[in-house]
C-alpha cells in the first residue's frame, strides 16, 4: 500500500493494519510518502492499494482508469501552527487566507513541505487564492514529510500547515502550537482506492478489495473512531454512516 505520511506519522496504521493482517493472515507492506508520490506509485502498479488525501488529484487518476473502488474512509482538518509569540499575528486572522497573508506580509519564516503531498497541495491552493507567490528567505520549501517539517518548524520557530493528526502526534515533541483552525477550506478527507487490475494484471486486487472493505467496514471504522493520542481524536470515520 502507498499512503500519505500523515496516516503513518499519526500512528493510526500501526493500530489499524495489525487487525487486518491478523484477520486475513497476510502481511501489509506500507510505503508512506507524499500523496502525489503515493498516487504515482499506484499508477505505476507498484502497490495494490492507495490511501491518500488529495481528492482532485485522486479523481484525475480514477478518470484515467488507474484506480477503482474509491471509497471515503475518514477526515480531519488542516491547521496552521507556529511559535507561541506569533509574530505574524496569525491567531487573529478571520480565515486561512488571511492567516497566510499575515505570514507573508511579515516575512515570518514558513516551512513548506514542497513534496506534492496532500498537505502541500492544500497549501498551494491557499497561496493561489491569496494571489501571493511565496518566495524569498522567509519561505522554505524543504521536500520533507510532515513529521520532519514540524520538527524543522519547531527548531526555527516558524509557521507551517499540517494535518491535525500529525500535529497531535507530535504535540509532546515540539513547542509550536496550533494558531489557526476551523476554516471550512481546511477540511481534510481521506479516500482509499484499489489499483486497477485492468491496468496492471499482476496486482493483488483480491487483497486490495478486502483491505478497502475492512477499513470502510464496522471494525476498521471503529478502530479509526477510537484511535486517540493524549485523549484527542485524530480522525473521524466517514464510512458506514459514521460521522463522529
C-alpha positions, 0 to 999 in steps of 0.5 A: 500500500502507498499512503500519505505520511500523515496516516503513518506519522499519526500512528493510526496504521500501526493500530489499524493494519495489525487487525487486518493482517491478523484477520486475513493472515497476510502481511501489509507492506506500507510505503508512506510518502507524499500523496502525489508520490503515493498516487504515482506509485499506484499508477505505476502498479507498484502497490495494490492499494492507495490511501491518500488525501488529495481528492482532485488529484485522486479523481484525475487518476480514477478518470484515467482508469488507474484506480477503482473502488474509491471509497471515503474512509475518514477526515480531519482538518488542516491547521496552521501552527507556529511559535507561541509569540506569533509574530505574524499575528496569525491567531487573529486572522478571520480565515486561512487566507488571511492567516497566510497573508499575515505570514507573508506580509511579515516575512515570518519564516514558513516551512513548506513541505514542497513534496506534492503531498496532500498537505502541500497541495492544500497549501498551494491552493491557499497561496493561489487564492491569496494571489501571493507567490511565496518566495524569498528567505522567509519561505522554505520549501524543504521536500520533507514529510510532515513529521520532519517539517514540524520538527524543522518548524519547531527548531526555527520557530516558524509557521507551517500547515499540517494535518491535525493528526500529525500535529497531535502526534507530535504535540509532546515533541515540539513547542509550536502550537496550533494558531489557526483552525476551523476554516471550512477550506481546511477540511481534510478527507481521506479516500482509499482506492484499489489499483486497477487490475485492468491496468496492471494484471499482476496486482493483488486486487483480491487483497486490495478489495478486502483491505478497502472493505475492512477499513470502510467496514464496522471494525476498521471504522471503529478502530479509526473512531477510537484511535486517540493520542493524549485523549484527542481524536485524530480522525473521524470515520466517514464510512458506514454512516459514521460521522463522529 
